[in-house]
Amino acid sequence: MGDSTMIGVTFNIHYDATYSERYDDLHKALERFGIEEARTTSCLFLNTDDARAVETALYGALDYRKDKAVVFTTYQHTFKYFGPT
C-alpha cells in the first residue's frame, strides 16, 4: 500500500425492513480492511489500497437491487475537516 493511499466507500442503503441488518453486515465486511475514518453514517475510509477486495466485500453485505455504493481511491493528505472533531 502507498504511504497515504486509502480506499473510500460511500453508500446509500435503501430503507426497508432489512436496512439495519445490511448496514451492520456492511460494517462487518469492511472492518477487516481497517476503518481509518467513519465520519458520517454513509461514508467510510479504509486503510487499504485494494479496491477490488473492497468491491467484492460489498457483494456479501448489500443488496444491489436496492442499495448503491461507490468505491474510490483517496489520499490521507487530502482530508479537510469541517465541524467538530
C-alpha positions as CSV (number, residue, x, y, z in Angstrom):
1,M,0.0,0.0,0.0
2,G,1.2,3.5,-0.7
3,D,2.2,5.7,2.2
4,S,-1.1,7.7,2.2
5,T,-3.4,5.9,-0.3
6,M,-6.7,4.6,1.0
7,I,-10.0,3.4,-0.3
8,G,-13.2,5.4,0.4
9,V,-16.6,3.9,0.2
10,T,-19.8,6.0,0.1
11,F,-23.1,4.2,0.2
12,N,-26.8,4.6,0.2
13,I,-28.7,1.7,1.8
14,H,-32.4,1.6,0.8
15,Y,-34.5,1.9,4.0
16,D,-36.8,-1.1,4.4
17,A,-37.3,-4.0,6.9
18,T,-33.7,-5.3,6.5
19,Y,-31.9,-1.9,6.5
20,S,-30.3,-2.4,9.9
21,E,-29.1,-5.9,9.0
22,R,-27.5,-4.7,5.7
23,Y,-25.9,-1.7,7.5
24,D,-24.4,-4.0,10.1
25,D,-23.3,-6.5,7.5
26,L,-21.6,-3.7,5.5
27,H,-19.6,-2.5,8.6
28,K,-18.6,-6.1,9.5
29,A,-17.4,-6.8,5.9
30,L,-15.3,-3.6,5.8
31,E,-13.8,-3.8,9.3
32,R,-11.3,-6.3,8.1
33,F,-9.7,-3.7,6.0
34,G,-9.3,-1.3,9.0
35,I,-11.7,1.6,9.1
36,E,-9.5,4.6,9.2
37,E,-12.3,7.2,9.3
38,A,-16.0,6.9,9.8
39,R,-17.1,10.5,9.9
40,T,-20.6,10.1,8.6
41,T,-23.1,7.3,8.5
42,S,-22.7,6.8,4.8
43,C,-19.0,7.2,4.1
44,L,-16.0,5.2,5.3
45,F,-12.3,5.4,4.6
46,L,-10.4,2.2,4.8
47,N,-6.7,1.5,5.5
48,T,-6.2,-0.4,2.2
49,D,-5.5,0.3,-1.4
50,D,-7.2,-3.0,-2.6
51,A,-10.3,-1.6,-4.3
52,R,-11.2,-5.0,-5.9
53,A,-11.3,-6.7,-2.5
54,V,-13.4,-3.9,-1.1
55,E,-15.8,-4.2,-4.0
56,T,-16.0,-7.9,-3.5
57,A,-16.8,-7.5,0.2
58,L,-19.7,-5.2,-0.7
59,Y,-21.4,-8.0,-2.6
60,G,-21.9,-10.0,0.5
61,A,-23.3,-7.1,2.5
62,L,-25.5,-5.1,0.3
63,D,-28.5,-5.8,-2.0
64,Y,-27.6,-4.4,-5.4
65,R,-31.2,-4.4,-6.4
66,K,-31.9,-1.7,-3.9
67,D,-28.6,-0.3,-2.4
68,K,-25.8,1.8,-4.0
69,A,-22.2,2.1,-3.3
70,V,-19.1,3.9,-4.8
71,V,-15.6,2.7,-4.1
72,F,-12.9,5.3,-4.8
73,T,-9.2,5.9,-4.1
74,T,-8.2,8.9,-2.0
75,Y,-5.2,10.1,-0.1
76,Q,-4.9,10.9,3.6
77,H,-3.3,14.3,2.9
78,T,-6.4,15.5,1.0
79,F,-8.6,15.2,4.1
80,K,-10.2,18.5,5.0
81,Y,-12.3,18.5,8.2
82,F,-15.2,20.8,8.8
83,G,-17.1,20.9,12.1
84,P,-16.3,19.4,15.5
85,T,-13.8,16.6,15.5
